[in-house]
Amino acid sequence: MKNKIIYWLSFLWSSVMAFSFPICFYMIFTFITGHSKGFSYDLGSEKAISIMLGCFALLIWFVLALPSNIHLFVKTAKKRKYFLLILIVVFIILAALGLFVYFGSWTEFLRLTFNI
């Protein structure tokens, strides 16, 4: 029973991380590339601080996301292989849903993140 509770808590946390992935990716990418205030603004001497904050945010995201995802994928792969595929599809759907909730559309995400 304890293993099932840990598995489902891991699934819930991984789902939250998958849902918040688009905003985390946006923030980390813009900080690391030095465009944390937008593409039309030159950070100048603040660029080093922005890059350091981006690396720190990436490290925090890895610490929060990777352990539960590794645990979840290993436990799921031991059950059945097609459960792993279902889990990956669920996470992709959650990430896409998060993208549409946070940004409204795929093109808006691309415009804000990559200045396309």
Backbone atoms as SQL, in Angstrom:
CREATE TABLE atoms (id INTEGER PRIMARY KEY, chain TEXT, resi INTEGER, resn TEXT, atom TEXT, x REAL, y REAL, z REAL);
INSERT INTO atoms VALUES
  (1, 'A', 1, 'MET', 'N', 0.816, -1.195, 0.000),
  (2, 'A', 1, 'MET', 'CA', 0.000, 0.000, 0.000),
  (3, 'A', 1, 'MET', 'C', 0.863, 1.264, 0.000),
  (4, 'A', 2, 'LYS', 'N', 1.954, 1.224, 0.757),
  (5, 'A', 2, 'LYS', 'CA', 2.847, 2.372, 0.833),
  (6, 'A', 2, 'LYS', 'C', 3.453, 2.680, -0.538),
  (7, 'A', 3, 'ASN', 'N', 3.807, 1.629, -1.284),
  (8, 'A', 3, 'ASN', 'CA', 4.393, 1.830, -2.618),
  (9, 'A', 3, 'ASN', 'C', 3.397, 2.466, -3.582),
  (10, 'A', 4, 'LYS', 'N', 2.124, 2.090, -3.467),
  (11, 'A', 4, 'LYS', 'CA', 1.106, 2.686, -4.337),
  (12, 'A', 4, 'LYS', 'C', 0.910, 4.169, -4.018),
  (13, 'A', 5, 'ILE', 'N', 0.937, 4.503, -2.735),
  (14, 'A', 5, 'ILE', 'CA', 0.780, 5.905, -2.348),
  (15, 'A', 5, 'ILE', 'C', 1.962, 6.722, -2.872),
  (16, 'A', 6, 'ILE', 'N', 3.162, 6.203, -2.725),
  (17, 'A', 6, 'ILE', 'CA', 4.348, 6.899, -3.228),
  (18, 'A', 6, 'ILE', 'C', 4.285, 7.034, -4.748),
  (19, 'A', 7, 'TYR', 'N', 3.826, 5.978, -5.428),
  (20, 'A', 7, 'TYR', 'CA', 3.707, 6.014, -6.886),
  (21, 'A', 7, 'TYR', 'C', 2.729, 7.102, -7.320),
  (22, 'A', 8, 'TRP', 'N', 1.570, 7.182, -6.673),
  (23, 'A', 8, 'TRP', 'CA', 0.569, 8.164, -7.079),
  (24, 'A', 8, 'TRP', 'C', 0.966, 9.581, -6.695),
  (25, 'A', 9, 'LEU', 'N', 1.634, 9.740, -5.570),
  (26, 'A', 9, 'LEU', 'CA', 2.157, 11.068, -5.235),
  (27, 'A', 9, 'LEU', 'C', 3.221, 11.503, -6.240),
  (28, 'A', 10, 'SER', 'N', 4.043, 10.564, -6.646),
  (29, 'A', 10, 'SER', 'CA', 5.041, 10.849, -7.674),
  (30, 'A', 10, 'SER', 'C', 4.363, 11.214, -8.992),
  (31, 'A', 11, 'PHE', 'N', 3.287, 10.493, -9.324),
  (32, 'A', 11, 'PHE', 'CA', 2.542, 10.803, -10.544),
  (33, 'A', 11, 'PHE', 'C', 1.929, 12.192, -10.474),
  (34, 'A', 12, 'LEU', 'N', 1.346, 12.551, -9.334),
  (35, 'A', 12, 'LEU', 'CA', 0.745, 13.879, -9.192),
  (36, 'A', 12, 'LEU', 'C', 1.793, 14.982, -9.304),
  (37, 'A', 13, 'TRP', 'N', 2.933, 14.788, -8.633),
  (38, 'A', 13, 'TRP', 'CA', 3.978, 15.811, -8.701),
  (39, 'A', 13, 'TRP', 'C', 4.536, 15.919, -10.121),
  (40, 'A', 14, 'SER', 'N', 4.749, 14.804, -10.784),
  (41, 'A', 14, 'SER', 'CA', 5.244, 14.829, -12.160),
  (42, 'A', 14, 'SER', 'C', 4.227, 15.476, -13.092),
  (43, 'A', 15, 'SER', 'N', 2.945, 15.280, -12.820),
  (44, 'A', 15, 'SER', 'CA', 1.910, 15.925, -13.632),
  (45, 'A', 15, 'SER', 'C', 1.937, 17.441, -13.450),
  (46, 'A', 16, 'VAL', 'N', 2.132, 17.888, -12.219),
  (47, 'A', 16, 'VAL', 'CA', 2.241, 19.331, -11.966),
  (48, 'A', 16, 'VAL', 'C', 3.460, 19.898, -12.691),
  (49, 'A', 17, 'MET', 'N', 4.570, 19.171, -12.640),
  (50, 'A', 17, 'MET', 'CA', 5.780, 19.631, -13.321),
  (51, 'A', 17, 'MET', 'C', 5.604, 19.624, -14.837),
  (52, 'A', 18, 'ALA', 'N', 4.883, 18.648, -15.369),
  (53, 'A', 18, 'ALA', 'CA', 4.623, 18.619, -16.817),
  (54, 'A', 18, 'ALA', 'C', 3.719, 19.776, -17.219),
  (55, 'A', 19, 'PHE', 'N', 2.722, 20.080, -16.378),
  (56, 'A', 19, 'PHE', 'CA', 1.813, 21.184, -16.680),
  (57, 'A', 19, 'PHE', 'C', 2.536, 22.530, -16.627),
  (58, 'A', 20, 'SER', 'N', 3.468, 22.675, -15.711),
  (59, 'A', 20, 'SER', 'CA', 4.185, 23.946, -15.575),
  (60, 'A', 20, 'SER', 'C', 5.437, 24.014, -16.448),
  (61, 'A', 21, 'PHE', 'N', 5.736, 22.971, -17.202),
  (62, 'A', 21, 'PHE', 'CA', 6.937, 22.954, -18.029),
  (63, 'A', 21, 'PHE', 'C', 7.031, 24.118, -19.014),
  (64, 'A', 22, 'PRO', 'N', 5.961, 24.497, -19.729),
  (65, 'A', 22, 'PRO', 'CA', 6.110, 25.605, -20.691),
  (66, 'A', 22, 'PRO', 'C', 6.542, 26.923, -20.049),
  (67, 'A', 23, 'ILE', 'N', 5.976, 27.265, -18.895),
  (68, 'A', 23, 'ILE', 'CA', 6.357, 28.519, -18.263),
  (69, 'A', 23, 'ILE', 'C', 7.765, 28.421, -17.689),
  (70, 'A', 24, 'CYS', 'N', 8.127, 27.261, -17.163),
  (71, 'A', 24, 'CYS', 'CA', 9.490, 27.077, -16.650),
  (72, 'A', 24, 'CYS', 'C', 10.502, 27.161, -17.789),
  (73, 'A', 25, 'PHE', 'N', 10.200, 26.524, -18.916),
  (74, 'A', 25, 'PHE', 'CA', 11.089, 26.580, -20.069),
  (75, 'A', 25, 'PHE', 'C', 11.244, 28.014, -20.559),
  (76, 'A', 26, 'TYR', 'N', 10.131, 28.736, -20.626),
  (77, 'A', 26, 'TYR', 'CA', 10.169, 30.126, -21.076),
  (78, 'A', 26, 'TYR', 'C', 11.058, 30.970, -20.162),
  (79, 'A', 27, 'MET', 'N', 10.852, 30.846, -18.863),
  (80, 'A', 27, 'MET', 'CA', 11.624, 31.654, -17.923),
  (81, 'A', 27, 'MET', 'C', 13.105, 31.292, -17.953),
  (82, 'A', 28, 'ILE', 'N', 13.413, 30.006, -17.920),
  (83, 'A', 28, 'ILE', 'CA', 14.811, 29.571, -17.906),
  (84, 'A', 28, 'ILE', 'C', 15.509, 29.965, -19.207),
  (85, 'A', 29, 'PHE', 'N', 14.846, 29.756, -20.339),
  (86, 'A', 29, 'PHE', 'CA', 15.451, 30.075, -21.630),
  (87, 'A', 29, 'PHE', 'C', 15.731, 31.565, -21.768),
  (88, 'A', 30, 'THR', 'N', 14.757, 32.394, -21.385),
  (89, 'A', 30, 'THR', 'CA', 14.975, 33.832, -21.538),
  (90, 'A', 30, 'THR', 'C', 16.032, 34.353, -20.570),
  (91, 'A', 31, 'PHE', 'N', 16.120, 33.775, -19.393),
  (92, 'A', 31, 'PHE', 'CA', 17.167, 34.200, -18.467),
  (93, 'A', 31, 'PHE', 'C', 18.548, 33.773, -18.961),
  (94, 'A', 32, 'ILE', 'N', 18.676, 32.528, -19.410),
  (95, 'A', 32, 'ILE', 'CA', 19.990, 32.043, -19.845),
  (96, 'A', 32, 'ILE', 'C', 20.468, 32.768, -21.098),
  (97, 'A', 33, 'THR', 'N', 19.567, 33.101, -22.001),
  (98, 'A', 33, 'THR', 'CA', 19.970, 33.803, -23.216),
  (99, 'A', 33, 'THR', 'C', 20.137, 35.306, -22.999),
  (100, 'A', 34, 'GLY', 'N', 19.792, 35.803, -21.825),
  (101, 'A', 34, 'GLY', 'CA', 19.970, 37.228, -21.534),
  (102, 'A', 34, 'GLY', 'C', 18.845, 38.105, -22.024),
  (103, 'A', 35, 'HIS', 'N', 17.685, 37.522, -22.271),
  (104, 'A', 35, 'HIS', 'CA', 16.538, 38.304, -22.736),
  (105, 'A', 35, 'HIS', 'C', 15.423, 38.302, -21.696),
  (106, 'A', 36, 'SER', 'N', 15.793, 38.392, -20.435),
  (107, 'A', 36, 'SER', 'CA', 14.791, 38.287, -19.373),
  (108, 'A', 36, 'SER', 'C', 13.838, 39.476, -19.332),
  (109, 'A', 37, 'LYS', 'N', 14.218, 40.601, -19.915),
  (110, 'A', 37, 'LYS', 'CA', 13.328, 41.766, -19.965),
  (111, 'A', 37, 'LYS', 'C', 12.733, 41.965, -21.357),
  (112, 'A', 38, 'GLY', 'N', 12.896, 40.999, -22.223),
  (113, 'A', 38, 'GLY', 'CA', 12.365, 41.096, -23.575),
  (114, 'A', 38, 'GLY', 'C', 13.482, 41.223, -24.588),
  (115, 'A', 39, 'PHE', 'N', 13.151, 40.982, -25.825),
  (116, 'A', 39, 'PHE', 'CA', 14.162, 40.981, -26.880),
  (117, 'A', 39, 'PHE', 'C', 14.542, 42.387, -27.324),
  (118, 'A', 40, 'SER', 'N', 13.718, 43.378, -27.039),
  (119, 'A', 40, 'SER', 'CA', 14.042, 44.733, -27.483),
  (120, 'A', 40, 'SER', 'C', 14.843, 45.509, -26.450),
  (121, 'A', 41, 'TYR', 'N', 15.144, 44.888, -25.327),
  (122, 'A', 41, 'TYR', 'CA', 15.840, 45.574, -24.247),
  (123, 'A', 41, 'TYR', 'C', 17.238, 44.995, -24.100),
  (124, 'A', 42, 'ASP', 'N', 18.247, 45.857, -24.052),
  (125, 'A', 42, 'ASP', 'CA', 19.623, 45.406, -23.876),
  (126, 'A', 42, 'ASP', 'C', 19.961, 45.435, -22.391),
  (127, 'A', 43, 'LEU', 'N', 20.283, 44.275, -21.824),
  (128, 'A', 43, 'LEU', 'CA', 20.568, 44.201, -20.395),
  (129, 'A', 43, 'LEU', 'C', 21.908, 44.827, -20.025),
  (130, 'A', 44, 'GLY', 'N', 22.845, 44.818, -20.927),
  (131, 'A', 44, 'GLY', 'CA', 24.153, 45.401, -20.637),
  (132, 'A', 44, 'GLY', 'C', 24.871, 44.641, -19.544),
  (133, 'A', 45, 'SER', 'N', 25.201, 45.348, -18.466),
  (134, 'A', 45, 'SER', 'CA', 25.957, 44.725, -17.384),
  (135, 'A', 45, 'SER', 'C', 25.117, 43.748, -16.571),
  (136, 'A', 46, 'GLU', 'N', 23.804, 43.789, -16.704),
  (137, 'A', 46, 'GLU', 'CA', 22.927, 42.883, -15.973),
  (138, 'A', 46, 'GLU', 'C', 22.830, 41.502, -16.618),
  (139, 'A', 47, 'LYS', 'N', 23.450, 41.341, -17.778),
  (140, 'A', 47, 'LYS', 'CA', 23.332, 40.079, -18.505),
  (141, 'A', 47, 'LYS', 'C', 23.950, 38.924, -17.725),
  (142, 'A', 48, 'ALA', 'N', 25.073, 39.145, -17.046),
  (143, 'A', 48, 'ALA', 'CA', 25.714, 38.083, -16.272),
  (144, 'A', 48, 'ALA', 'C', 24.823, 37.633, -15.120),
  (145, 'A', 49, 'ILE', 'N', 24.149, 38.574, -14.502),
  (146, 'A', 49, 'ILE', 'CA', 23.228, 38.224, -13.413),
  (147, 'A', 49, 'ILE', 'C', 22.048, 37.438, -13.959),
  (148, 'A', 50, 'SER', 'N', 21.545, 37.841, -15.100),
  (149, 'A', 50, 'SER', 'CA', 20.434, 37.134, -15.724),
  (150, 'A', 50, 'SER', 'C', 20.818, 35.699, -16.063),
  (151, 'A', 51, 'ILE', 'N', 22.000, 35.506, -16.602),
  (152, 'A', 51, 'ILE', 'CA', 22.454, 34.160, -16.963),
  (153, 'A', 51, 'ILE', 'C', 22.633, 33.309, -15.708),
  (154, 'A', 52, 'MET', 'N', 23.176, 33.887, -14.650),
  (155, 'A', 52, 'MET', 'CA', 23.345, 33.139, -13.404),
  (156, 'A', 52, 'MET', 'C', 21.995, 32.755, -12.807),
  (157, 'A', 53, 'LEU', 'N', 21.026, 33.651, -12.852),
  (158, 'A', 53, 'LEU', 'CA', 19.685, 33.324, -12.364),
  (159, 'A', 53, 'LEU', 'C', 19.043, 32.231, -13.198),
  (160, 'A', 54, 'GLY', 'N', 19.277, 32.258, -14.506),
  (161, 'A', 54, 'GLY', 'CA', 18.755, 31.207, -15.374),
  (162, 'A', 54, 'GLY', 'C', 19.365, 29.853, -15.063),
  (163, 'A', 55, 'CYS', 'N', 20.671, 29.827, -14.820),
  (164, 'A', 55, 'CYS', 'CA', 21.324, 28.560, -14.459),
  (165, 'A', 55, 'CYS', 'C', 20.834, 28.059, -13.111),
  (166, 'A', 56, 'PHE', 'N', 20.637, 28.971, -12.173),
  (167, 'A', 56, 'PHE', 'CA', 20.113, 28.599, -10.861),
  (168, 'A', 56, 'PHE', 'C', 18.686, 28.070, -10.981),
  (169, 'A', 57, 'ALA', 'N', 17.853, 28.709, -11.792),
  (170, 'A', 57, 'ALA', 'CA', 16.478, 28.245, -12.002),
  (171, 'A', 57, 'ALA', 'C', 16.462, 26.883, -12.689),
  (172, 'A', 58, 'LEU', 'N', 17.374, 26.665, -13.632),
  (173, 'A', 58, 'LEU', 'CA', 17.463, 25.361, -14.290),
  (174, 'A', 58, 'LEU', 'C', 17.851, 24.277, -13.300),
  (175, 'A', 59, 'LEU', 'N', 18.786, 24.578, -12.430),
  (176, 'A', 59, 'LEU', 'CA', 19.188, 23.624, -11.404),
  (177, 'A', 59, 'LEU', 'C', 18.028, 23.303, -10.464),
  (178, 'A', 60, 'ILE', 'N', 17.295, 24.311, -10.048),
  (179, 'A', 60, 'ILE', 'CA', 16.134, 24.090, -9.184),
  (180, 'A', 60, 'ILE', 'C', 15.087, 23.250, -9.899),
  (181, 'A', 61, 'TRP', 'N', 14.845, 23.541, -11.174),
  (182, 'A', 61, 'TRP', 'CA', 13.848, 22.769, -11.915),
  (183, 'A', 61, 'TRP', 'C', 14.280, 21.308, -12.036),
  (184, 'A', 62, 'PHE', 'N', 15.568, 21.071, -12.291),
  (185, 'A', 62, 'PHE', 'CA', 16.056, 19.691, -12.349),
  (186, 'A', 62, 'PHE', 'C', 15.880, 18.978, -11.015),
  (187, 'A', 63, 'VAL', 'N', 16.170, 19.661, -9.918),
  (188, 'A', 63, 'VAL', 'CA', 16.024, 19.051, -8.591),
  (189, 'A', 63, 'VAL', 'C', 14.560, 18.738, -8.291),
  (190, 'A', 64, 'LEU', 'N', 13.651, 19.584, -8.735),
  (191, 'A', 64, 'LEU', 'CA', 12.234, 19.358, -8.481),
  (192, 'A', 64, 'LEU', 'C', 11.609, 18.329, -9.427),
  (193, 'A', 65, 'ALA', 'N', 12.056, 18.293, -10.668),
  (194, 'A', 65, 'ALA', 'CA', 11.378, 17.464, -11.660),
  (195, 'A', 65, 'ALA', 'C', 11.995, 16.081, -11.851),
  (196, 'A', 66, 'LEU', 'N', 13.298, 15.986, -11.878),
  (197, 'A', 66, 'LEU', 'CA', 13.931, 14.721, -12.258),
  (198, 'A', 66, 'LEU', 'C', 13.722, 13.556, -11.295),
  (199, 'A', 67, 'PRO', 'N', 13.848, 13.715, -9.988),
  (200, 'A', 67, 'PRO', 'CA', 13.697, 12.539, -9.125),
  (201, 'A', 67, 'PRO', 'C', 12.330, 11.866, -9.231),
  (202, 'A', 68, 'SER', 'N', 11.266, 12.664, -9.231),
  (203, 'A', 68, 'SER', 'CA', 9.932, 12.058, -9.332),
  (204, 'A', 68, 'SER', 'C', 9.698, 11.449, -10.710),
  (205, 'A', 69, 'ASN', 'N', 10.202, 12.093, -11.759),
  (206, 'A', 69, 'ASN', 'CA', 10.041, 11.536, -13.101),
  (207, 'A', 69, 'ASN', 'C', 10.818, 10.238, -13.266),
  (208, 'A', 70, 'ILE', 'N', 12.026, 10.185, -12.763),
  (209, 'A', 70, 'ILE', 'CA', 12.819, 8.960, -12.862),
  (210, 'A', 70, 'ILE', 'C', 12.134, 7.833, -12.102),
  (211, 'A', 71, 'HIS', 'N', 11.685, 8.126, -10.885),
  (212, 'A', 71, 'HIS', 'CA', 10.983, 7.110, -10.092),
  (213, 'A', 71, 'HIS', 'C', 9.740, 6.618, -10.820),
  (214, 'A', 72, 'LEU', 'N', 8.979, 7.541, -11.343),
  (215, 'A', 72, 'LEU', 'CA', 7.731, 7.193, -12.018),
  (216, 'A', 72, 'LEU', 'C', 7.975, 6.375, -13.285),
  (217, 'A', 73, 'PHE', 'N', 8.937, 6.782, -14.100),
  (218, 'A', 73, 'PHE', 'CA', 9.194, 6.063, -15.339),
  (219, 'A', 73, 'PHE', 'C', 9.786, 4.686, -15.090),
  (220, 'A', 74, 'VAL', 'N', 10.628, 4.549, -14.092),
  (221, 'A', 74, 'VAL', 'CA', 11.208, 3.237, -13.783),
  (222, 'A', 74, 'VAL', 'C', 10.134, 2.288, -13.272),
  (223, 'A', 75, 'LYS', 'N', 9.290, 2.758, -12.348),
  (224, 'A', 75, 'LYS', 'CA', 8.216, 1.908, -11.813),
  (225, 'A', 75, 'LYS', 'C', 7.202, 1.541, -12.894),
  (226, 'A', 76, 'THR', 'N', 6.899, 2.482, -13.766),
  (227, 'A', 76, 'THR', 'CA', 5.935, 2.213, -14.834),
  (228, 'A', 76, 'THR', 'C', 6.521, 1.253, -15.865),
  (229, 'A', 77, 'ALA', 'N', 7.785, 1.384, -16.177),
  (230, 'A', 77, 'ALA', 'CA', 8.420, 0.495, -17.158),
  (231, 'A', 77, 'ALA', 'C', 8.478, -0.942, -16.641),
  (232, 'A', 78, 'LYS', 'N', 8.546, -1.111, -15.340),
  (233, 'A', 78, 'LYS', 'CA', 8.568, -2.460, -14.771),
  (234, 'A', 78, 'LYS', 'C', 7.214, -3.141, -14.885),
  (235, 'A', 79, 'LYS', 'N', 6.129, -2.363, -14.926),
  (236, 'A', 79, 'LYS', 'CA', 4.794, -2.953, -15.014),
  (237, 'A', 79, 'LYS', 'C', 4.536, -3.486, -16.421),
  (238, 'A', 80, 'ARG', 'N', 4.375, -2.571, -17.353),
  (239, 'A', 80, 'ARG', 'CA', 4.168, -2.939, -18.752),
  (240, 'A', 80, 'ARG', 'C', 4.737, -1.828, -19.617),
  (241, 'A', 81, 'LYS', 'N', 5.249, -2.209, -20.763),
  (242, 'A', 81, 'LYS', 'CA', 5.899, -1.232, -21.640),
  (243, 'A', 81, 'LYS', 'C', 4.899, -0.232, -22.227),
  (244, 'A', 82, 'TYR', 'N', 3.690, -0.672, -22.544),
  (245, 'A', 82, 'TYR', 'CA', 2.748, 0.263, -23.149),
  (246, 'A', 82, 'TYR', 'C', 2.198, 1.243, -22.114),
  (247, 'A', 83, 'PHE', 'N', 2.281, 0.921, -20.809),
  (248, 'A', 83, 'PHE', 'CA', 1.931, 1.901, -19.781),
  (249, 'A', 83, 'PHE', 'C', 2.886, 3.085, -19.834),
  (250, 'A', 84, 'LEU', 'N', 4.131, 2.810, -20.160),
  (251, 'A', 84, 'LEU', 'CA', 5.122, 3.873, -20.282),
  (252, 'A', 84, 'LEU', 'C', 4.765, 4.815, -21.425),
  (253, 'A', 85, 'LEU', 'N', 4.313, 4.262, -22.534),
  (254, 'A', 85, 'LEU', 'CA', 3.881, 5.083, -23.664),
  (255, 'A', 85, 'LEU', 'C', 2.671, 5.938, -23.286),
  (256, 'A', 86, 'ILE', 'N', 1.731, 5.345, -22.554),
  (257, 'A', 86, 'ILE', 'CA', 0.555, 6.086, -22.105),
  (258, 'A', 86, 'ILE', 'C', 0.975, 7.230, -21.187),
  (259, 'A', 87, 'LEU', 'N', 1.918, 6.967, -20.304),
  (260, 'A', 87, 'LEU', 'CA', 2.414, 7.996, -19.390),
  (261, 'A', 87, 'LEU', 'C', 3.073, 9.146, -20.138),
  (262, 'A', 88, 'ILE', 'N', 3.860, 8.837, -21.141),
  (263, 'A', 88, 'ILE', 'CA', 4.514, 9.873, -21.945),
  (264, 'A', 88, 'ILE', 'C', 3.476, 10.719, -22.680),
  (265, 'A', 89, 'VAL', 'N', 2.455, 10.082, -23.227),
  (266, 'A', 89, 'VAL', 'CA', 1.393, 10.808, -23.935),
  (267, 'A', 89, 'VAL', 'C', 0.634, 11.716, -22.964),
  (268, 'A', 90, 'VAL', 'N', 0.371, 11.226, -21.748),
  (269, 'A', 90, 'VAL', 'CA', -0.309, 12.053, -20.746),
  (270, 'A', 90, 'VAL', 'C', 0.526, 13.279, -20.409),
  (271, 'A', 91, 'PHE', 'N', 1.838, 13.114, -20.260),
  (272, 'A', 91, 'PHE', 'CA', 2.694, 14.253, -19.943),
  (273, 'A', 91, 'PHE', 'C', 2.769, 15.236, -21.105),
  (274, 'A', 92, 'ILE', 'N', 2.788, 14.762, -22.321),
  (275, 'A', 92, 'ILE', 'CA', 2.785, 15.658, -23.476),
  (276, 'A', 92, 'ILE', 'C', 1.475, 16.450, -23.539),
  (277, 'A', 93, 'ILE', 'N', 0.368, 15.787, -23.258),
  (278, 'A', 93, 'ILE', 'CA', -0.929, 16.470, -23.247),
  (279, 'A', 93, 'ILE', 'C', -0.969, 17.517, -22.139),
  (280, 'A', 94, 'LEU', 'N', -0.446, 17.187, -20.959),
  (281, 'A', 94, 'LEU', 'CA', -0.413, 18.154, -19.864),
  (282, 'A', 94, 'LEU', 'C', 0.472, 19.353, -20.203),
  (283, 'A', 95, 'ALA', 'N', 1.609, 19.106, -20.840),
  (284, 'A', 95, 'ALA', 'CA', 2.484, 20.209, -21.235),
  (285, 'A', 95, 'ALA', 'C', 1.798, 21.092, -22.282),
  (286, 'A', 96, 'ALA', 'N', 1.101, 20.481, -23.239),
  (287, 'A', 96, 'ALA', 'CA', 0.379, 21.257, -24.251),
  (288, 'A', 96, 'ALA', 'C', -0.760, 22.048, -23.619),
  (289, 'A', 97, 'LEU', 'N', -1.446, 21.449, -22.661),
  (290, 'A', 97, 'LEU', 'CA', -2.511, 22.150, -21.958),
  (291, 'A', 97, 'LEU', 'C', -1.943, 23.331, -21.165),
  (292, 'A', 98, 'GLY', 'N', -0.815, 23.115, -20.521),
  (293, 'A', 98, 'GLY', 'CA', -0.154, 24.210, -19.802),
  (294, 'A', 98, 'GLY', 'C', 0.272, 25.323, -20.740),
  (295, 'A', 99, 'LEU', 'N', 0.753, 24.957, -21.917),
  (296, 'A', 99, 'LEU', 'CA', 1.154, 25.958, -22.908),
  (297, 'A', 99, 'LEU', 'C', -0.038, 26.820, -23.307),
  (298, 'A', 100, 'PHE', 'N', -1.196, 26.189, -23.536),
  (299, 'A', 100, 'PHE', 'CA', -2.363, 26.957, -23.948),
  (300, 'A', 100, 'PHE', 'C', -2.960, 27.761, -22.794),
  (301, 'A', 101, 'VAL', 'N', -2.817, 27.273, -21.569),
  (302, 'A', 101, 'VAL', 'CA', -3.315, 28.035, -20.419),
  (303, 'A', 101, 'VAL', 'C', -2.435, 29.252, -20.162),
  (304, 'A', 102, 'TYR', 'N', -1.120, 29.076, -20.187),
  (305, 'A', 102, 'TYR', 'CA', -0.201, 30.163, -19.868),
  (306, 'A', 102, 'TYR', 'C', -0.045, 31.169, -21.004),
  (307, 'A', 103, 'PHE', 'N', 0.045, 30.678, -22.236),
  (308, 'A', 103, 'PHE', 'CA', 0.376, 31.562, -23.355),
  (309, 'A', 103, 'PHE', 'C', -0.779, 31.788, -24.323),
  (310, 'A', 104, 'GLY', 'N', -1.760, 30.941, -24.330),
  (311, 'A', 104, 'GLY', 'CA', -2.901, 31.118, -25.214),
  (312, 'A', 104, 'GLY', 'C', -2.795, 30.375, -26.523),
  (313, 'A', 105, 'SER', 'N', -1.608, 30.300, -27.090),
  (314, 'A', 105, 'SER', 'CA', -1.437, 29.583, -28.348),
  (315, 'A', 105, 'SER', 'C', 0.033, 29.234, -28.546),
  (316, 'A', 106, 'TRP', 'N', 0.258, 28.337, -29.470),
  (317, 'A', 106, 'TRP', 'CA', 1.608, 27.910, -29.796),
  (318, 'A', 106, 'TRP', 'C', 2.406, 29.050, -30.415),
  (319, 'A', 107, 'THR', 'N', 1.752, 29.848, -31.263),
  (320, 'A', 107, 'THR', 'CA', 2.456, 30.946, -31.924),
  (321, 'A', 107, 'THR', 'C', 2.850, 32.033, -30.922),
  (322, 'A', 108, 'GLU', 'N', 2.017, 32.275, -29.921),
  (323, 'A', 108, 'GLU', 'CA', 2.358, 33.261, -28.893),
  (324, 'A', 108, 'GLU', 'C', 3.555, 32.788, -28.064),
  (325, 'A', 109, 'PHE', 'N', 3.598, 31.496, -27.766),
  (326, 'A', 109, 'PHE', 'CA', 4.738, 30.930, -27.051),
  (327, 'A', 109, 'PHE', 'C', 6.020, 31.094, -27.860),
  (328, 'A', 110, 'LEU', 'N', 5.961, 30.788, -29.154),
  (329, 'A', 110, 'LEU', 'CA', 7.138, 30.937, -30.019),
  (330, 'A', 110, 'LEU', 'C', 7.571, 32.393, -30.141),
  (331, 'A', 111, 'ARG', 'N', 6.580, 33.302, -30.224),
  (332, 'A', 111, 'ARG', 'CA', 6.901, 34.721, -30.353),
  (333, 'A', 111, 'ARG', 'C', 7.575, 35.243, -29.084),
  (334, 'A', 112, 'LEU', 'N', 7.052, 34.872, -27.929),
  (335, 'A', 112, 'LEU', 'CA', 7.631, 35.364, -26.681),
  (336, 'A', 112, 'LEU', 'C', 8.967, 34.714, -26.365),
  (337, 'A', 113, 'THR', 'N', 9.087, 33.425, -26.622),
  (338, 'A', 113, 'THR', 'CA', 10.283, 32.698, -26.224),
  (339, 'A', 113, 'THR', 'C', 11.429, 32.903, -27.210),
  (340, 'A', 114, 'PHE', 'N', 11.170, 32.703, -28.478),
  (341, 'A', 114, 'PHE', 'CA', 12.246, 32.725, -29.481),
  (342, 'A', 114, 'PHE', 'C', 12.222, 33.953, -30.372),
  (343, 'A', 115, 'ASN', 'N', 11.294, 34.879, -30.143),
  (344, 'A', 115, 'ASN', 'CA', 11.161, 36.093, -30.932),
  (345, 'A', 115, 'ASN', 'C', 10.938, 35.775, -32.409),
  (346, 'A', 116, 'ILE', 'N', 10.097, 34.800, -32.654),
  (347, 'A', 116, 'ILE', 'CA', 9.779, 34.400, -34.045),
  (348, 'A', 116, 'ILE', 'C', 8.535, 35.122, -34.503);
